């Protein structure tokens, strides 16, 4: 069993200690989910563990042959390469072996008489055998197909961010490392791809460490949870649900212990004020104990709940209406003859594969995109808060509090109490020392949280949320779900997050592509399991059958002739076969003569295996050429 050991790891960013003195052990078969609020240092920890950006202090211990595969949130790919070449361009050993073999093969093809080229080619073949790399292209194509990347010749420069992420995922999955590190792996994946990834990881032999906001993914994939909180790491056995229970118990135990310390502190403080000082050794010991107790007060820190309690504008009964609505872009149909009536407190979920037009439907409801045909109406009292996938551009030199005061310096909560921008920031996990922080120092998740807070500060009565779970931590999502449950207005959510959709949507539309829109009621995860995934599996099986039929060689009515190069090959192939047979015979004799010299026998065996393989390949090729010759 291979192990990955971390001792006393510490990382500091500016004046902020991201994590301090972390120690843990990850063994083969461990499936670890890393959770924590945005800005707590999760990605920094992943970078340190992968070796991309080492920590400031601490040690990492592992075997010399221990391999790590790291999928970053934004993989670094060469924009000028094709999808397939980009996967091969990884710096993992197996890709280096394949590239070395291809270069050796090309060189040997150009210079077949060059002994050095031949020797290099033979060594490259042996390396391919040793690492079992002959089927890697087939494996890559299988993984890319499951991730819905079928155009292997497409250039990276023309791919979307989500497609680049999937290329990066194929790059790390194919190498099967000892430790697989995945940063938000389910972002931009369709539901069947997530389902495939969950099943793939269930069979994975190495260890897994993943950061994700997808709580169903954590439930189905992990058997340990690491929580990074205030620079410390807390470990829990089990999946996400076990972690929720374990964390609640930990916080209850810590609160009880803190309460006992407070009571003891008050008692000892009374004694300190009344008692005569420094008279006995016993009193001195008690004074020292009091000093230690006083120093420990307030050291227990817990993640505060993000308490969203904001007012909203009045909303009439009529919110939004679509009547026989059609939207298309040229020949690309998004939806056709769609009718929808949204009222107060309706909770609509919109989901489906990537690229089918979910955001376009949301833009229609926002009044930003006109219909191709049909009627769209919006109520007069509607005030929209639109949380888009892309955060609006915030000046890098603007301070956090200034970003909010541009909207309003104060706002009323749902009880009519006046809250300042600073109050809201603290409720939203931005402590006072961060209020004056420049935006450029915020993490991506912190920027998204700030952007969401600004939208909610505008007191909308209709919320349009486009992929709100991307880049938000689980704590933020949990409280957002609670807020939406209390929200008296209307909510429309576009999302791939099954857990979030189950929590916030009462009914929904599944856009399947090519204008097909299915309505479902109740939990989306039930509809997904009962309808979507079975249909996707059936389509996938049919596609594989079609591809197999297409790949089978078809007989041509026209007789094919040998090409010029094939004629040259045909003229010498029987001599080549005879030479290889003679070489095999000689090696077998050498094996018999050196039976007691184990080292020499081992060397001969390697050469014999290679010659026999070459002989098999030549015989197969002779059969192919003879069929052409004989017509």
N, C-alpha and C positions, 0 to 999 in steps of 0.2 A: 504493500500500500504506500503510495507516494503522499508526502505531506508538504504543506506550505506553512511555514512558521513565521509569525511576526512578533517582535519584541520591542516594546517601549517606543513605538512610532509617534513622532511629533511633527506637526506642520503648522507654520505661522504665516499668515498673509497680512503684511503691514503690521498693525497693532493687534490684529485679531488672531487668537489661537483657534485654529480650525479643529484640531484634535490634539490630544495630549496624552502621551504615555500609553498608547494602545497596544495590547498584546492579545493574540488569538492564534488558533491553529485551524487550518482547513485541510481535510483529508479527502482522498478519492471517494466519490459517492456523495459527498456533501453537496447540498443544493441550498446556497445561502442567498437570502434576499436582504439587501441593504436599504434601510429606510431612514428618513430624517427630513426635517423641514428644508426648504430651499435656502441655500447659503450656509448649511451646516458643514459642508466640506465633503460630500459624498463623491463628487467627481474628482476632487483633489486626492482623496484616498485611493480611488481606482487608478489614477495616474501614477501614484506612488507605488502601488502594488504591481502594476504592469511594468514599471521601470521607465515610463515615459518622462516623468518628472519626479525624481527621488524626493523623499521627505527630508526635513531639516535634520531630524535625529531618528535613531532607532536602527534596527537590523532586520533583514529578511533572510531566512534560511530555507534552502531547498536543495534537492539533488542537482548534480551537474547537468543531467539530461532532462531536467524539468522544463516543460514548454508551456508558455502562456499565450493565449489568443485573446486579443482585446478589441471589442467592437465599441468605438467611441460614438457619441451622439452625432457627430459630424465626421465621418471617415475622410481621411486625406487621400484622395485618389488623383491620378494623373488625368487631367481633363482631355488629353489628346488620344487616350487609349480607347479601345472598344471595351464593351462590358466583359467579354471573356478574357481579353488581355489584361484588363484591370485586376481581375481576380488572380491571374497568374503573377501579377507584378508584386504580390505580397512578399515580405521578407522572411516568411516562414521557410524552414528547411525543405519541405516537400516541393515548394514552388521553385526554390533554387535548383533542386535536383532536376525538375522538369525542364527548366530553362537551359540548364547545362547540357542536358541530353539533346534538346532541339538544336542548340548551337553546334554540338559535336556532330550531329547527324547532317546538318547543312554543310559543315566543313568537309566531312567525309564524302558526301555526295559530289562535292566539287573537286576533291582531290583523293580519289579512291586508291591511288598508288602511294600516297604519302604514309609512311609507317607511323609517324607521330599522330596524324589524323586518325588512323585506324586504331591506335592504342587509346587515344582519347575517347573515341567512340565506344570501344569495348568497356572502358571504365565507367562511362556514362550509363551504358546498358546495365552493368552490374549494380550501379547505384539505384537505378530504377527498379531492379528486381528486389534489392534489399529493402527499399521503402514501399514496395508494392504500389508504385505510382502509375502503373500502366492504365488503370481505369479511372484516373483522377478527372479526366475531361468529362467522362460520362457522369461521374458523381457531381461535378460542378453543374452540369446541365440539369441534373435532377433537382438539385437544391434551388437553382435559379428559377426553374419552372414552378416549383412549389411556392416561390416568392413572387410569382407573376412577372418575371423578367425573361421573356422569350426571344427578344431580338438581341442576340449575342453580339451582333456586329454594330449595334448602336454605340455612338461615341459618348463618353462620360460627360462631355461638355453639354450635351443635349438632354441629359437626364434631370429629373426633378430631384429635390432634396431627399424625398422619400425613396426614390429609385436608387440613389447613391447609397443610402443607408442599407438597402437590401443587397447591393453589390458587396459592401463591406461585411455584411453578415455572412454571405456565401464564402468570402475570403477566410473568415475565422472558423466557420463550422467545418469546412472541408479538411482542415489540418488536424482536427480532433486533438486539441492540446490537453495537457494534464489539468490546467485551470482555464476555464472559459469565462471571461469577464465580459458581460453584456450591459451596456448603459442604455436604458430605455429601448429594449429590443422590439417592443410591440408597436412603437410609434410608426405610423404610416403603413402598417400591415393590415391586409384585409382579414376577415374573420376566419376564412379557411386556412390562410397562412399562419395565423396565430394558433389555430387548432393543430396544424401540422407541426409547428415549432414546439408546442407543449408535448406532443407525442414523441418528437425527436429527442427532446431533453430528458424525457422519462427513461429512455433507453441509453442515455449518454453514460459512458464508463468513467469519465474523469470527474472533476469537481466543477461546480458552477457558482459564480458570484454575480448577482444581477441587481441593478438599480432600476426600478420600474414603479410607475403609479398605478399599474393595472392590478387591482386587488384579486381578481379571479385568477390571473396568471400566477400571482404569488401563492394563492391557495393550492393551485394544481401542480406547481413545479417545485416549491421549496420545502425543505425539512428543517431549516434553521433560519432565524431572522436576527440580523445585526441592526440595532438602532443606534444611530449617531446623534447624540443630544448634548449640547453644551460642551463639546470637546471630548466627551466620554463615550465609550462603546458599551452597550448592554446587549447581552446574548440571550436568545430565547430558543428553546427547542420547539419544533413543529412549524406549521405554516402560518399564514397571515392571521387566521382566526385565533390560533393558539397564542400568537403574539399579542393580539388585542386583549385577551384575558390575562396574559402574563404581565403586560405593561400596567393594566389596571391594578393588579395585585401588588406590583412593585411600588407604584405610586402611593397606594394605600399604606403599605408598610413604611415607606419613607415619611409620609405625612404623620403617621403615628409616632415614629421615632423622633421626628422633629418636635412634635407636641410634647413628648416626654422630656426632651432636652430643654425646651422652653420653660417647663414647670421646674425642672431642677435648677435651671439658671436663675429663675426668680428667687427660689429658696436660698441658693448659695449667695446671691447678691445681697439678700437681707442679712445673712450671716457676716458677709464681708464688711457691710456698713456698721454693724453693731459690735463685732468681735474685736478684742484687742489683737493687735498685729504682732507678728514675729516673736511670740513668746515661747512657743514650743516647736519641736520638730514636726509634730503632728499637724499643727496649724500651718506651718510652712508648706507641707505637702498638700494640704487642702487648698491653700492659696494658688499653688501651681496648677492643681487640677481645675480650679475655677478659671485661671487664665487660658488653659487649653479649651475649656468648655466655651468660653466667651469667643475665642477665635473661631470655633467651629460653627457658631450660630449663623444661620442664613446661607450656609454652604450648599444645602440641598436645593438643586434647581430642577424644575420640571417644565416641560413644554406647556405653555398656556394654550387654552382653546381660543381659536380665533372667533371672537364674538361679534358677528355681524348683526347689527340692530339699527337699520336705517329706514328712514321714512320714504314714501313714494308719492307720486302724483296720483290724483283721482282717475279712475278708469271706468268708462261707461260700459254698457253691456256689449256693444258692438266693438270688436277688436279688428279682425282681419277676415277677408272673404275672397276666395278664389272660385270662379264659376266657369266651367268648361275651359280651363286654362291650358294653354299649350306653350311650350318654350323649346326652341331649337336654335342651333347655330349652323346655318347651312344645312348639310345633310345629317348633322348630328342632333338627334332628338333627345331631349332631356326628359320631358314628360308631355303627355297628350290628354286633353279632355279631363283635367284634374279639377275636382271641386272640393273645397275645404271651407269650413266655417269655424273660426276660433273665437271663443268667448272668454270671460273673466275666469282666471284660475285654471285655464286649460294648460295641460303639460304635454307638449308634442315632441317626440323624438324623431329625428331624421337620420337615417344611416344607410349603409350600402358600401360596395367596393369603391376603391379609389377611382377618380376620374369619371364618375357617372353623373355628376352635376349637383351634388348635395349643397355645396356652397352657393350654386346658382339659384337653387330654390330658396335658400335663405335670403339671398339678395333681392329676389322678387318680393318676398314678404317684407323686407326692409324698405321697399320702394326705390331701390337703387338700380333695378334691372327691369326693363319693360317686357311684357309678355309678347310672344309672337302672335298669339290669338287668345281670345277670351277676356274675362273681366277680373280686375283686381280692385278691391275697395279696402280702405283703412278707416277706422273710427276716428272721429274728430278729437277725442280726448287721449288718443294714443301718444305716449312719449317713449320712444325706443331707446334702449341701451344696447348697443351692438358690440359684443366682444368678438373681434375678428381673429383669424388664425395668426395674422402678422401684427405684432405690437406696433402701434403708431411710433413714428420716429421721435425719440426724445433727445433733445440736445445733451451731448455727453457732459457738458460743464454745468448743467442745471442740477440743483440740489433736490433731494428727495421731497422735502416739505414744499419747495417751490412748485414742483410738478402738480401737487394737489391744490395749493392755494391759487393756482391759475384758474381752477374751477370755482372754488369757494373757500373762504377762510373758516367758515363754520357751516354745520348742517344739523338738522334735527333728526333724532332717531324715531323709531316707530311709536315711542311713548311721549314724543314732543320735547325731549331733553336736548339741549344744545350741545353739540360736540365740536371741538376744534379739529383742524387737520392733524394736529399732533396727537390728539386723543385717538383718532381713527388709525393713525399709523401704529400706535402702541397696541391697539386692539388687533391689528393685522400683522403682528409679530415683527414690527420694525421698532426696536428699542430706541430710547431717546438719543443715544450716541450715534445712531444711523440717520437721524432726521436731517442733519447737515451734510450727509455723505453725497459726493458727486455720483450721478447716475452711472458713469462709466465704471465705477467700482462695484456695482451690483452684479450678481450672477444673473444668468438668463431667466431662471425661475423667479428670482426676486423682482426682476423687471416686469414679468408677466403678472405677478401678484399686485404690484403697484398699479399697473394698467387696469386690472380688474377693479381695484378699489376706486380709481378715478371714475370709471363708468358707473359704479354703484352710487357714488357720491352725487351724481347728477339726478338722483331720485326718479329713475324711469319706472313706468308701470308695465312695460313689455320688455322682456329680456330675450335677445337673440344671441345665442352662444355657439360659436363656431369652433369645434374641437377644443373645449375649455380644459380638458384634462392634460393636453400636451404641455409639458414643462411646469405644471403645478404639482407640488408635493401632496402626499396623501392627506396630511393634516388639513391643508387648505381645502382640498376637495371634500373632505368630510364635513367641514363647517359650511362650505358652499352648498352642499346638499341639504344641510339643516336649514340654512337661510332660505333656499328655494322652496322648502317644504312650508315655511311660514309666510313666504312672499304672497301677497294678495293679488298680484298681477298675473300676467300670462307669460309662459316660458316656452321658447322653442329652442331645442338643442340639436346641433349636428355633432355626432360623436361616433367613434369606434370603440369607446370604452363601455364594455358590457355591464360592468358594475354600476357605473354612473347612470347609464340609460335605465337600468332597472330601478335605480333610486329616484330619478327625477321625472321620468316620463310615464304617463298613464296609457298612452297609445302612440302609435308611430307609423311612419312610412318607410318602407325599405325600397330604395331605388336600385333595381337590379341591372340597369343599363339598357340601352336601345329603347328608351321611353317607357320601360316597364316599371310600374310603381305598385307595390303591394302594401295594403294597410294591415297592421296587426294591433291587437289589444292586449293589455296586460304587460307582463315582464318580457323584455326583448330576448333575454337569454333562453327562455322557453321556445319562442319563435325560431331562434337561431338553431337550437338543437333539433327541433321537430321538422323544420322546413328548409332553412338555408343550407346547412351543412350536408344533409342527405342529398340535396339537389346538386351541390358542388361536387360531392364525391361521385355521383352518377356521371356528371359531365366530364370529370377528370378521367374516369375509367374509359369513357367513350373516346376521349381525345387520345389516350394511350393506345387504344385499339386501332384508331385511325392512323396514328403515327407508325405503328408496327406494320400495318398493311402498306403504308406508303413507302416505308424503308425496305420492304422486301423487293429484291431485284425482279424486274419485269422482263420477260422475254421479248426480244424485238424480232419482228418479221424479217428485218434486214440483217444479213450475215455480217458480223463485225470482223474486221481484219486487225492483225497486229500493227501497233504503231512502230515507228522506227526504233525507239528505245526498247520496246518489247521484243522486236526481232533480234536485237543484239543480246538481250537477256536470254532469249530462247536458245540462241546458238551456244551459249556457254553454261547454261544452267545444269545440264547433266554432268558436265565435268566438275562443276562446283559441288554437286551432290556426292559424286564419287570421292572428291577430296575430303569432304566432311565425314563421309563414312569411314574413310581410311584413318582420319584423325581420331574418330571415336574409338576405333579398334585399338589404335596405339595407346590411347589413354586408359582403356580397360586393361590392357596388358601391363601398363605402368602401375595401375592400382594393385594388380595381383603381385607384382614383383616387390612392391614397397608396403606390403600388408602390415608389417610391424612398426613402421615409421608413421605414427599417427599424424604428425604435423604435415609431412609430405603428402600423405593420403588426402588430408583435408584440402590442401592446395590443388591437388590433381582433381578432386571431386568438383571444386568450383569451376575449373576449366572444362571438365567433362559436361557438367550441367549446361554451360554456355554453348558448347559445340552441339549438344543434342538439341538444344532449342533452335539454334541456327539451322540444323538439319531439318527439323520439323517445319520451320518456316519455309525453307527451300522446297520441300516436298509439297507443301500447300500451294506455293506459288507455281510449281511445275504443273499441278493439277489445273489451276486456273488458266494458265497459258495453253495447255494442251487442249482444253475445251474450245478455246478460241480457234486454234489451228485446225481442229477437226470439224469445226463449224457446228 
